[in-house]
Amino acid sequence: MEWENQTILVEFFLKGLSGYPRLELLFFVLILIMYVFILLGNGTLILISVLDSHLHTPMYFFLGNLSFLDICYTTTSIPSTLVSFLSERKTISFSGCAVQMFLGLAMGTTECVLLGMMAFDRYVAICNPLRYPIIMSKNSYVPMASGSWFAGVINSAVQTMFVVQLPFCRNNIINHFSCEILAVMKLACADISGNEFIMLVATTLLILMPLLLIVISYSLIISSILKVRSSEGRSKAFSTCSAHLTVVIIFYGTILFMYMKPKSKETLNSNALDATDKLISMFYGVMTPMLNPLIYSLRNKDVKEAVKLLLKKRFINK
């Protein structure tokens, strides 16, 4: 890029599905329906985890945090994406883009760390059940959840601060639905190797380390379950962690596929983002938060009973 093209940008253009009005209308309807399910499903999980005294345990405390996190994460991008689908003006201000980057990265990082904490909780519950009340006391699980949020906010604040200080060129087209931090960095008229190094360190510490904790925890859990002689005992032990394991596979599986998928030569030689990448990104940002409450409710008797009790109370009060 030529340095004379450097300028002070006041807004970015979010390309999204520009040029495909029919697809925009279709995705508007689909994403709107999914967003409503996200709010209802995760909102219900938060409500029952607060109101039902039987669910005042570390597992459901983490689950309530995860549900709140999913609502926050989707709310940072979905409403603006829906508006852009119906509007001819598909721009976002520089400050608005910075806020969206910060919130999106903070929520994503927090979820990675929180899933690691939840895996450790399941490890203690299955492998050390007698010591579980001591190890996972309120003095332990509250700081663990708070630490997840703190790590996400600090990581996002640092990375966003370095990105907004970059000089940008006249090219202000972000080939994405929202202000994804890597897509914004690529528009800079400067060497971004420092930013990429910070991102690499943060990814290693806050995404790969929790993944390593999850892998180790579930390796020990599976080993412990296989030692159980009765099939009923193995089934009961596995049911306590199957929902979380399913969520982890969907969450990390989508991330790994999205970022490790081989790119075509055309995509590598340009800043183009093909339709498949956009759909995968949307799946990661919308489908996962929508599926989380469904997975936990279908595979968890306590959640089912709590929902039934909540509905009974509501109808009785009426």
SULVENFEN-V100468 format. One record per backbone hydrogen bond with DSSP energy under -0.5 kcal/mol. NH is the residue of the N-H (numbers start at 0). CO is the residue of the C=O. E is the energy in kcal/mol with one decimal. If there is no record, write none. Layout:
NH,CO,E + NH,CO,E
This chain:
4,1,-1.6 + 5,2,-1.6 + 6,167,-2.6 + 8,6,-0.9 + 11,91,-3.2 + 12,171,-2.8 + 13,11,-0.6 + 13,89,-2.8 + 14,12,-0.8 + 14,173,-2.8 + 15,173,-0.5 + 15,175,-1.2 + 17,14,-2.5 + 19,16,-2.0 + 23,19,-2.2 + 24,20,-1.9 + 25,21,-2.2 + 26,22,-3.0 + 27,23,-2.0 + 28,24,-1.9 + 29,25,-2.3 + 30,26,-2.8 + 31,27,-2.1 + 32,28,-2.2 + 33,29,-2.3 + 34,30,-2.7 + 35,31,-2.1 + 36,32,-2.0 + 37,33,-2.4 + 38,34,-2.4 + 39,35,-2.6 + 40,36,-3.2 + 41,37,-2.1 + 42,38,-1.6 + 43,39,-2.1 + 44,40,-1.8 + 45,41,-2.1 + 46,42,-2.2 + 47,43,-2.6 + 48,44,-1.9 + 49,45,-1.1 + 50,46,-2.7 + 51,47,-2.3 + 52,50,-0.7 + 54,51,-1.5 + 55,52,-1.4 + 56,54,-2.0 + 60,56,-2.0 + 61,57,-2.5 + 62,58,-2.0 + 63,59,-2.3 + 64,60,-1.8 + 65,61,-2.5 + 66,62,-2.4 + 67,63,-2.2 + 68,64,-2.4 + 69,65,-2.2 + 70,66,-2.0 + 71,67,-2.3 + 72,68,-3.0 + 73,69,-2.2 + 74,70,-1.9 + 75,71,-1.2 + 76,73,-1.1 + 77,73,-2.9 + 80,76,-2.1 + 81,77,-2.7 + 82,78,-2.0 + 83,79,-2.0 + 84,80,-1.6 + 85,81,-1.0 + 85,82,-0.5 + 86,82,-1.0 + 89,87,-0.8 + 91,11,-2.4 + 93,9,-2.0 + 96,92,-2.6 + 97,93,-2.0 + 98,94,-2.2 + 99,95,-2.2 + 100,96,-2.5 + 101,97,-2.6 + 102,98,-2.7 + 103,99,-2.4 + 104,100,-2.5 + 105,101,-2.4 + 106,102,-2.5 + 107,103,-2.2 + 108,104,-2.6 + 109,105,-2.3 + 110,106,-2.1 + 111,107,-1.6 + 112,108,-2.1 + 113,109,-2.8 + 114,110,-2.3 + 115,111,-1.3 + 116,112,-2.0 + 117,113,-2.3 + 118,114,-1.7 + 119,115,-1.9 + 120,116,-2.1 + 121,117,-2.0 + 122,118,-2.1 + 123,119,-2.4 + 124,120,-2.2 + 125,121,-1.9 + 126,122,-3.0 + 127,122,-0.5 + 127,123,-1.7 + 130,127,-0.7 + 131,127,-0.7 + 133,130,-0.6 + 134,130,-3.0 + 135,131,-2.8 + 136,133,-0.9 + 139,136,-1.9 + 140,136,-2.5 + 141,137,-1.4 + 143,139,-1.7 + 144,140,-2.0 + 145,141,-2.7 + 146,142,-2.7 + 147,143,-1.4 + 148,144,-1.8 + 149,145,-2.5 + 150,146,-2.5 + 151,147,-2.0 + 152,148,-2.5 + 153,149,-2.6 + 154,150,-2.3 + 155,151,-2.2 + 156,152,-2.6 + 157,153,-2.4 + 158,154,-2.3 + 159,155,-2.8 + 160,156,-2.0 + 161,157,-1.8 + 162,158,-1.9 + 163,159,-2.5 + 164,160,-0.8 + 165,162,-1.6 + 167,6,-0.7 + 168,186,-1.4 + 169,4,-0.6 + 171,169,-0.9 + 173,12,-3.1 + 173,171,-0.7 + 174,172,-0.7 + 175,173,-2.4 + 179,177,-1.9 + 183,179,-1.9 + 184,180,-2.2 + 185,181,-1.5 + 186,183,-1.5 + 187,184,-1.8 + 188,166,-3.0 + 189,187,-0.6 + 195,191,-2.5 + 196,192,-2.0 + 197,193,-2.2 + 198,194,-2.4 + 199,195,-2.2 + 200,196,-2.5 + 201,197,-2.5 + 202,198,-2.6 + 203,199,-2.3 + 204,200,-2.4 + 205,201,-3.0 + 206,202,-1.7 + 207,202,-2.6 + 208,203,-1.3 + 210,206,-1.4 + 211,207,-2.5 + 212,208,-2.4 + 213,209,-2.3 + 214,210,-2.6 + 215,211,-2.6 + 216,212,-2.6 + 217,213,-2.6 + 218,214,-1.8 + 219,215,-2.2 + 220,216,-2.2 + 221,217,-2.6 + 222,218,-2.0 + 223,219,-2.2 + 224,220,-2.7 + 225,221,-2.4 + 226,222,-0.7 + 226,223,-0.6 + 227,224,-1.4 + 233,229,-2.0 + 234,230,-2.4 + 235,231,-2.3 + 236,232,-2.3 + 237,233,-2.5 + 238,234,-2.0 + 239,235,-0.9 + 239,236,-0.6 + 240,237,-1.3 + 241,237,-1.4 + 244,240,-2.4 + 245,241,-2.2 + 246,242,-2.1 + 247,243,-2.4 + 248,244,-2.3 + 249,245,-2.1 + 250,246,-2.8 + 251,247,-2.8 + 252,247,-0.5 + 252,248,-1.9 + 253,249,-1.9 + 254,250,-1.6 + 255,251,-2.9 + 256,252,-2.2 + 257,253,-2.3 + 258,254,-2.3 + 259,255,-2.0 + 260,256,-1.0 + 267,263,-2.2 + 268,264,-2.3 + 269,265,-0.6 + 273,271,-0.5 + 277,273,-1.8 + 278,274,-2.4 + 279,275,-2.5 + 280,276,-2.4 + 281,277,-2.1 + 282,278,-2.5 + 283,279,-2.5 + 284,280,-2.0 + 285,281,-2.4 + 286,281,-0.7 + 286,282,-0.6 + 287,282,-1.6 + 289,285,-1.4 + 290,286,-2.5 + 291,287,-2.0 + 292,288,-0.7 + 293,289,-0.7 + 294,290,-3.0 + 295,291,-2.3 + 296,292,-2.1 + 297,293,-2.2 + 298,294,-1.7 + 299,296,-0.6 + 303,299,-1.9 + 304,300,-2.6 + 305,301,-2.2 + 306,302,-2.4 + 307,303,-2.3 + 308,304,-2.4 + 309,305,-2.1 + 310,306,-2.4 + 311,307,-2.4 + 312,308,-2.3 + 313,309,-1.7 + 314,310,-2.3 + 315,311,-2.6 + 316,312,-2.3 + 317,313,-1.3
